[in-house]
Amino acid sequence: MKKWGWFTLLFFGFLIWQAWSIYDEAMASKRLMVEHALARAKEAAGLADVKKVYTYYGDEACTVFIGRTKQGKAVVVWVPEKKGSVVVKGVDSGISEAEARAILQRDRRPRRIIDATLGMEKGVPLWELTYIDAEGRYSFYYLHFADGAFLKRYSFQQ
């Protein structure tokens, strides 16, 4: 019986190790994208301290950092993955995540809000809110970063 116990322990240890290896390999490209984006953000905006990182996969992928510059100014920095210039705006120049969630709650009355992500499409900084709507559909709601104005929404059919 002891042999089977050790064999089982080794087998599950091997499975956990393999699962971790697969996960680590899958996440390597995302880590590399964030590292390159952070280097660009530091160069373009003088970003010194990062509070939050968002990765947005819209028409074009971008990484968004919320942090402080070397001068202490709170900024949001949008870094496109491939081409395009880095966009820097003050945190106070747009709505916060909490305000975006409140607008979604007021306008759509979702069953559950899943996530809120900063992103950019066609040069427009935006909030992408992912939620489950009243009919149980997985839905997306887009708000302009500057003033919280509605941009678009869509839902998946059941």
N, C-alpha and C positions, 0 to 999 in steps of 0.2 A: 504493500500500500504506500510506503514511503516513496518508492520510485515514481509512482503515478503522481503523487503530490508535487515532487520536484519537477517532473516533466510538465505538468500543468502550469506550474509557476513560471518555468522557462518559456513555455509556449505563449502565455499571456504577456510576459515581459517582452518577447520578440514582437508580438502584435502591437503593443504600445509603442515600441521603438520605431517600427515601420510606419505607423500612423503619424507619429511626430515628424518623421523624415519627409513624408509626403506633404504634410501641412507646411513645413518649413520651406520646402522647395516651391510650393505653390505661392507662398507669400513673399518670396525673394524679390520678384519683379516689382511688387507694390512697395516694398521697403526701399528698393533702389530708386524708384520714381520719386518717393518722398525725400530721399537724401539729395537727389539732384535738384528738386524743387526748392528745398531749404537753402541750398547753396545759392541758387538764383535769387531767392527772397532776401538773403543776407546781403548780397551784392547790390541789388536794385533798391531795396527799401531800408537797408541798414538794420534789419531785424536782429535783435539781440536776445530776446526772450520769447519763447513760444508757449502760449497757454493752451491752444487747441488746434488740432489739425483735422481738416475735412478732405476727403478725396471724392471728387465729383466725376461721374462718367455720363456726360450728356452727349451732345453732338461731338464735342472734343473733350478729352479728359483734362482736368486741372486739379491742382492741389491748392487748398486754401488754408492759410495760417492766420490765427488771431494771436497777437502778441504785442510786444513793445519794442520800439526802436532804441537805439543807443542813447537818444535824447530823452527817453522816457515816455514818448507819445504812444498811446494805444492805437494800433492799426490793424486792418485786415488786408492781407496780401493774397491776390489771386495769381497763381503761376500756371500758365498753360503747359501741358506736357510736351508738346512739340513746338509749333511756331506761335508767334504772337508775343506781345510785350507783357511784362508784369504790371498788374494794376494794384495800386496802393490807395486805400481810403482810410480815413479815420473811423474808429469804431462808432463814434457819435454821429457819423454822417449817414447811418442807416439804422434799420430796426434790429433788435436783438433776437436771439432764438426764442426767448420767452414771448416777445411781442408777436413773432411769426406764428407760434403755436396758438396764441390767443386769437389771432385773426382767423386762423383755420377753424378753431373751435366755434367762433361766432358765425362764420359764413357757411360752414358745411356740417357742423354737428357730427363729427366722426364718432364711431364706436370706440376706436382706439387709435392714438397717434403712435406710429412706430418709430419714426426718425425724422430729424431735421438736418439738412446738409446745405452748406453754402456752396454755390457753384457759379458758373458763368456760361451763357449761351449768346452767341452773336454779339459779344462785347457788353452784354448786360449782366451785371452782378445780380444774383437772385438767391432766394431760399427755395429749396426743394423739400417739401414736406410729404412724407410717405405715411399713409394711414389706411385704416379699414373703414369704409363708408357705412352708412345706415343700412345698405342692402348686403353687407358682408363682402364687398368687392375690395380688392387691393387697389389703392388709388394714389395718385400723385397730384400735388397742388403746388403751383409755382407763384411766388410773390417777388416783386421787385425789392431789392435790398434797400434802396434809398428811402422809399416811402411806404412799402408794404402793399403797393397796388397789385391787383390781380393780373397775372400774365397768362396763365393757361392751367388747365387741369385735364386729367384723363384717368380712366379706370379700366381695369381688365374685366372682361365679361366672366360670369360664373359658368 
